[in-house]
Amino acid sequence: MNSAITIQNNVHLERLLTKDPTMEQYMMTAISYVMEQARRDVVSAAATALKHDPRGAARAVRRTIYRRILGANLNILRKKRAGQAASVPASTRGRSADTERMMGYQGSDRGFILRFVNKGTDKREVSTINAHAIRSGNKASRGFIPGTDFFGPAAQAAIEEAAQLLSVEFEKIVKQQMQ
């Protein structure tokens, strides 16, 4: 996604960022507001791509806001690899492990479903075990699931719209701070 707002050699903006300590917070608030609208657009595209979504997998679209560079990104939630919080055992909550497995639904599961629907699967063929198939060399086709590829176009359109809205919001903030 190539949509970005580039602010180079803007003396007034640089002076505001260094002089006013609240300016960065105003910018972060504007970025957060605009990216939340973009996230909602992509979630609605995901809901359209998923015909039947009883577990709310469309909610796995997340926005990431970068503090040091005043930027943001949209992505599909991935399970954390390190630093995960310890979960409370099922026996403490009074439910069996099977009940927890069936009733509980983690956000990472939503992300898996959304990535699965977006990308699809490859065609798989496996060797069969019966004697006739071994002699003839036949393989059993397990088929494939075609991907819908909804995320790329939806996120690109949402980010482009967010970039335009963000430029308007930055302009308002800078004018307000210059007065």
Backbone torsions as a table, in degrees:
resi	resn	phi	psi	omega
1	MET	NA	119.8	-172.7
2	ASN	-100.0	3.5	-178.8
3	SER	-76.6	123.3	179.7
4	ALA	-154.3	153.9	174.5
5	ILE	-102.9	122.4	-179.3
6	THR	-111.7	124.4	177.4
7	ILE	-118.8	108.8	-178.1
8	GLN	-123.6	140.7	174.6
9	ASN	53.6	35.9	176.1
10	ASN	-96.3	100.2	-173.9
11	VAL	-64.2	-39.9	-178.0
12	HIS	-64.7	-42.9	-179.9
13	LEU	-67.5	-41.9	178.3
14	GLU	-62.1	-39.2	178.5
15	ARG	-65.7	-40.2	179.3
16	LEU	-64.7	-41.7	-178.2
17	LEU	-66.6	-34.8	-178.8
18	THR	-86.7	-31.4	-175.7
19	LYS	-83.8	-42.3	-174.7
20	ASP	-101.4	113.6	-178.1
21	PRO	-69.2	-20.6	-179.4
22	THR	-86.9	-9.6	-177.9
23	MET	-61.2	-42.6	179.1
24	GLU	-62.1	-38.7	178.4
25	GLN	-65.7	-38.3	176.2
26	TYR	-62.1	-42.0	179.0
27	MET	-64.8	-43.8	179.4
28	MET	-63.1	-39.4	178.3
29	THR	-63.7	-42.1	178.6
30	ALA	-64.4	-43.0	178.8
31	ILE	-62.8	-43.7	-179.8
32	SER	-61.6	-43.8	-179.6
33	TYR	-62.8	-47.1	-177.3
34	VAL	-68.4	-40.5	-179.1
35	MET	-71.2	-27.7	175.6
36	GLU	-67.1	-38.2	175.5
37	GLN	-65.0	-40.9	178.0
38	ALA	-64.3	-40.6	178.5
39	ARG	-61.5	-40.4	178.9
40	ARG	-63.3	-37.7	177.5
41	ASP	-63.7	-42.3	-179.5
42	VAL	-70.5	-35.4	176.7
43	VAL	-63.0	-39.9	178.3
44	SER	-67.1	-35.1	175.1
45	ALA	-66.2	-38.5	178.0
46	ALA	-66.2	-40.0	178.8
47	ALA	-64.3	-33.6	177.0
48	THR	-69.9	-38.7	-179.4
49	ALA	-69.8	-32.1	179.0
50	LEU	-92.5	109.5	-177.0
51	LYS	-65.6	-44.1	-178.5
52	HIS	-129.7	114.9	-173.4
53	ASP	-132.2	73.4	-176.4
54	PRO	-69.0	-23.7	-177.4
55	ARG	-97.1	1.6	176.8
56	GLY	70.3	43.3	-178.9
57	ALA	-64.7	-22.7	179.6
58	ALA	-63.2	-20.9	-179.9
59	ARG	-74.5	0.8	-178.4
60	ALA	-81.1	-1.5	176.1
61	VAL	-75.3	125.5	-176.4
62	ARG	-122.5	154.6	173.8
63	ARG	-111.4	141.1	177.6
64	THR	-119.5	129.7	179.9
65	ILE	-114.7	126.4	-178.8
66	TYR	-93.9	124.3	-176.1
67	ARG	-78.4	-41.3	-172.9
68	ARG	-73.4	-30.5	-177.4
69	ILE	-111.3	6.5	-178.8
70	LEU	51.3	60.2	179.6
71	GLY	-139.1	177.7	-178.7
72	ALA	-154.3	167.9	-177.5
73	ASN	-153.5	152.8	172.1
74	LEU	-111.2	139.3	178.7
75	ASN	-153.6	172.2	174.0
76	ILE	-95.8	132.8	-175.6
77	LEU	-55.0	134.5	172.8
78	ARG	-117.9	148.9	179.7
79	LYS	-66.7	138.5	178.8
80	LYS	-66.5	143.3	-179.0
81	ARG	-97.2	-33.0	-177.1
82	ALA	-134.0	155.4	176.2
83	GLY	73.0	27.9	-179.6
84	GLN	-73.7	145.0	176.8
85	ALA	-73.1	143.1	178.8
86	ALA	-71.2	135.7	179.9
87	SER	-89.9	152.2	178.6
88	VAL	-77.2	132.3	-178.5
89	PRO	-62.1	151.3	-177.2
90	ALA	-61.4	-33.9	-178.2
91	SER	-64.8	-28.8	178.8
92	THR	-69.9	-34.7	-179.1
93	ARG	-83.9	-7.9	177.3
94	GLY	86.5	14.0	177.6
95	ARG	-120.4	154.4	177.9
96	SER	-74.6	164.5	179.9
97	ALA	-64.1	-36.5	178.3
98	ASP	-65.0	-41.5	178.3
99	THR	-63.7	-42.1	178.0
100	GLU	-62.0	-41.5	-179.2
101	ARG	-63.7	-40.4	-177.0
102	MET	-80.8	-35.7	-176.2
103	MET	-86.9	-34.2	-177.3
104	GLY	-77.6	146.8	179.0
105	TYR	-145.5	109.8	-176.3
106	GLN	-81.5	154.4	176.0
107	GLY	-61.7	-31.5	179.2
108	SER	-65.5	-30.8	175.7
109	ASP	-66.4	-39.0	176.6
110	ARG	-61.3	-42.6	178.9
111	GLY	-62.9	-40.4	178.4
112	PHE	-61.2	-46.3	-179.2
113	ILE	-62.4	-43.6	-178.4
114	LEU	-65.8	-41.6	176.8
115	ARG	-66.2	-36.8	179.4
116	PHE	-63.1	-46.5	179.7
117	VAL	-67.3	-37.7	-178.8
118	ASN	-68.3	-45.3	-174.4
119	LYS	-90.4	-37.5	-175.5
120	GLY	83.3	-166.9	179.2
121	THR	-128.8	161.8	176.2
122	ASP	-82.3	159.7	175.3
123	LYS	-70.6	133.2	-178.2
124	ARG	-119.2	138.0	171.9
125	GLU	-128.8	136.0	179.4
126	VAL	-124.7	152.4	175.8
127	SER	-75.7	138.5	177.7
128	THR	-85.9	162.3	-172.5
129	ILE	-100.3	-21.2	-174.2
130	ASN	-68.7	161.5	-171.7
131	ALA	-64.8	-39.7	-179.2
132	HIS	-62.5	-42.9	-178.5
133	ALA	-67.0	-34.8	179.7
134	ILE	-66.3	-41.6	179.3
135	ARG	-67.7	-39.9	-175.1
136	SER	-89.6	-12.7	179.2
137	GLY	76.2	21.0	-179.6
138	ASN	-71.3	152.9	175.3
139	LYS	-125.1	149.1	179.6
140	ALA	-96.9	128.5	179.5
141	SER	-85.4	127.4	178.1
142	ARG	-99.1	1.2	174.7
143	GLY	76.4	-169.2	179.3
144	PHE	-152.6	163.8	176.1
145	ILE	-114.9	119.4	-179.1
146	PRO	-71.7	142.0	177.7
147	GLY	-81.0	150.4	179.5
148	THR	-90.8	-20.7	179.9
149	ASP	48.3	49.5	179.7
150	PHE	-84.0	-28.7	-169.4
151	PHE	-68.0	-46.0	-177.1
152	GLY	-57.3	-58.0	-179.5
153	PRO	-63.8	-39.6	-179.3
154	ALA	-66.8	-42.4	180.0
155	ALA	-69.1	-37.7	179.2
156	GLN	-62.6	-46.4	179.4
157	ALA	-64.1	-41.1	-179.6
158	ALA	-66.8	-39.1	179.7
159	ILE	-68.7	-39.3	177.9
160	GLU	-63.1	-43.4	177.3
161	GLU	-64.8	-39.4	178.6
162	ALA	-64.6	-37.3	178.9
163	ALA	-63.7	-40.7	177.3
164	GLN	-66.2	-45.2	178.3
165	LEU	-63.0	-37.5	-178.5
166	LEU	-67.8	-37.5	177.5
167	SER	-64.0	-38.0	176.7
168	VAL	-66.5	-43.1	179.9
169	GLU	-64.7	-42.0	178.3
170	PHE	-62.6	-40.2	179.2
171	GLU	-61.3	-43.2	177.7
172	LYS	-62.0	-44.0	-177.9
173	ILE	-65.0	-44.1	-178.9
174	VAL	-65.1	-43.6	178.6
175	LYS	-62.1	-40.6	-179.5
176	GLN	-65.4	-40.0	-178.6
177	GLN	-76.0	-26.4	-179.7
178	MET	-73.6	-22.6	-178.4
179	GLN	-78.8	NA	NA
